[in-house]
Amino acid sequence: MRKVKLKKDLEPQEVFLDHLAKKKEQELGISEKKLEVPLSAKMLKLVLILFLIIIFGLFIKTFHFQIFEGDKFSALAEKNKFAYLTVKAERGVIYDSRGKQIVFNQPSFDLVLNKEKLPRKEKERIRVLEEVGSIINQDYHQFENKTLILKNLDYQMLISLKTRIADLPGFEIKYNSVRYYPDGPTFAPLIGYTGREASDYVGKDGLERYYEEVLRKNPGKIQVERDALGNILSEKTVSLPESGHSLVLWVDAELQKKVEEELNAALQKTGSKKAVGVALNPKNGGVLALVSLPNYDNNLFNKEADQKALQELLTNPEEPLFNRVISGLYPTGSTIKPLVAAAVLQEQLISPDKKINCQGFISIPHPYDPKKETRKNDWTVHGWTDMRKAIAESCNVYFYTVGGGYRNQEGLGPTRIKKYLELFGWGQKTGIDLPGESKGFIPSPEWKREVKKENWWDGDTYNFSIGQGDISITPIQVAASFVAIANGGTLYKPKVVKQIVDSEKKLIEEFNPEVLRENFINKENLQIVREGMRRAVTGEGSPHASSVLLNSLPVEAAAKTGTAELGGDFYNSWITVFAPYDNPEIVLTIMIERVKGIRSTALIVAKEVLEWYFSRRNN
C-alpha cells in the first residue's frame, strides 16, 4: 500500500468548499476559481440591533415579573404546590321524644367532571365524553361544560361507571350522603327537607332549615404538597371532620302517625281536602304532634330520578308544601268563646252565675230608623244561660250580649276583645321553632276605617264576639292559647326541639320552657272557663253540649268546639280538647277545612286520637 504524506492537515470546511467549487466548475465549464462574497456592514448592524432589542425586551419582561408581579407569581406557585382534599362528615339526624330515629343519612354517589384532566387530544377527549354519555344515557354536549354531571347515581349506573372509570380520565365518582325520611309525608310539615347548594345539601324548610347551623356538618381538610411533576411530597391534616349535632324532639312519632291517620279518614269521609292537627304539652309548650294535610313526600327533593313527581308536587293547587298549622289563617268560630269569657270575668262585667235568657236571637235597632231592626241568630234556643252553660252549649246570644253589650248588659267592645285576644297570643307569632309562621289578624274599628273606608258597627262587634268576620288566626295560636287555660294561666312558646345531642347521643344543650306571659287572667276566672269546657264533655245540665262524645275517654277531658261559617253551607270544623282535666298532659286542636254542612267531624277525630293516646299510656 502506497502512503501519501500531506504537507499540512486539511480543515473540513476547505474540503467542503473545494467540493462545491469543483461542482460549480463542471456546471459552468470553467477552470477552478475561488469566489468570496463578503457580508455587508449594513446587514451586520441590523442583525446586531435586532439581537440587542430581543435581549433588552427579555430583560425588561423578566424585571417586570420579578419586581412588580413577584408576589403574585410566588402565591400562584405556592397555590399550585399545595392542594386541599375534603374529608366527608355527616349531617346531624333527628329523633322523636322516645328516641326513635326519624331522619337518616343515606350513602349517595355523584359523577363529577374535572375538565382539566380530560385528554388533550380532541379525538380522545370526545371518545371519553361519548362513552360517559352512553353510560348515563345523555348526549355529552349536555354535560361537557358542567362540573356535577349526575347526582345520586342509581345502583346499576354506579356499577357501570365504577368498572370503567379508570379508562375515563377527567371523570370521578364522589361519595356524598343524602337525607332519607322513612315516614316522609307523616313528618314532612315538621322536618321539611334539604336541597342542594354547590356540592352539599342544606336545609330548605321545616326543622332542617330552622336548625341548619346545628345540623350542618363541617368537613375536614387535608393539605397535600406536590412537586412540579405532581408527585406527592407530604400530607397534613388541616382540620378534622365534624358531624353535625342531632335533634331530639318533643314530638311523639306514634301520636303524629295517629293524628295523620284519623285526619285522612275524616277527609275521605267528608270529601274535604285540607285539615290540621296539633298537640301541645300544657306543662311546657312542647309540640307533641303537628300534622298538616295534604302533606308531601320530602324524599322527592333528594331523588334525581323523580323530577316529574317533584314538578307535580310544586304545581299542586292544593299546596301540600304549605304548613297550615303555623301559616294557615282561618276564622275561628266559637273557639273564641272561652277567651272572651275569660276577658269578661277579668273585666268584672258580669257574674259567672248571672243568667241571660236566650230565645235564639237578639234584635238590633236600626241606628237611623227605629222601625227597622237586624237580627243576630243563635244556632238554637238555650233558655236561661249562665257563663258555664254558655261555654258548654256555645250560646251565641250570651256572647253577643257580653261581647258587644245588649240592653242593660255592658259588653267588652272591640278594643277590649282585641286586647285580651292578644294577651292570649292571637294575632301575633307564637315564636315556634319552625320557619314561615304567620302572624294572624285581629280586626279593629281603626283598621276598618283606614282599610275598608267603612265605620265599625255593633254588628261587627257581635260577629267578633263569636269568632266571625275579619278575624283570622293560625291553628298553632289557638292551641297555644288553650294551653294557658289548661294549666291555669301560663302562655308558653311552642317548642318542637327538646334537646341537642352529639353523634353518640350525649347532651349538648337542653331547651328550657319559655314563658311568654303568665298571670294575665286570674286563676279563679280561668277555673270558671275550665268548668264550662268540662260541662261541654259531661253534658251535665247542658242537653245541647256537642262534645259529649268525649265523655267515654279513659280520662276526664274538657273541650270547646267551633264552627266557622264560610258561606254556601260550608264550614271550618274546630275542636280543642285538654286532658286529663285535673292535671292536663295534652292540648289537642283539630281543624278541618270546608266541611259540607254542620258536622262533628273534628270532634270525632279528637275522640279517636285521645282514646288511643290514653289507652296506650295506661297499657
Secondary structure by P-SEA (a helix, b strand, c coil): cbbbbbcbbbbaaaaaaaaaaaaaaaaacccbbbbbbbbbaaaaaaaaaaaaaaaaaaaaaaaaaaccaaaaaaaaaaaaabbbbbbbbbccccccccccccbbbbbbbbbbbccccccccaaaaaaaaaaaaaaaccccccccccccccccccaaaaaaaaacccccccbbbbbbbbbbbccccccccccccccccccccccccccccccccccbbbbbbbbbbbcccccccccccccccccbbbbbbcccaaaaaaaaaaaaaaaaaaccccbbbbbbcccccccccccccccccccccccccaaaaaaaaaaccccccccccccccccccccaaaaaaaaaaaaccccccbbbbbccccccccccccccccccccccccccccaaaaaaaccaaaaaaaaccccccccccaaaaaaaaaaaccccccccccccccbbbbbcaaaaaacccccccaaaaaaaaaccccbbbcaaaaaaaaaaaaacbbbbccccccccccccccccccccccccccccccaaaaaaaaaaaaaaaaccccccccccccccccccccbbbbbbbccccccbbbbbbbcccccccbbbbbbbcccccccaaaaaaaaaaaaaaaaaaac
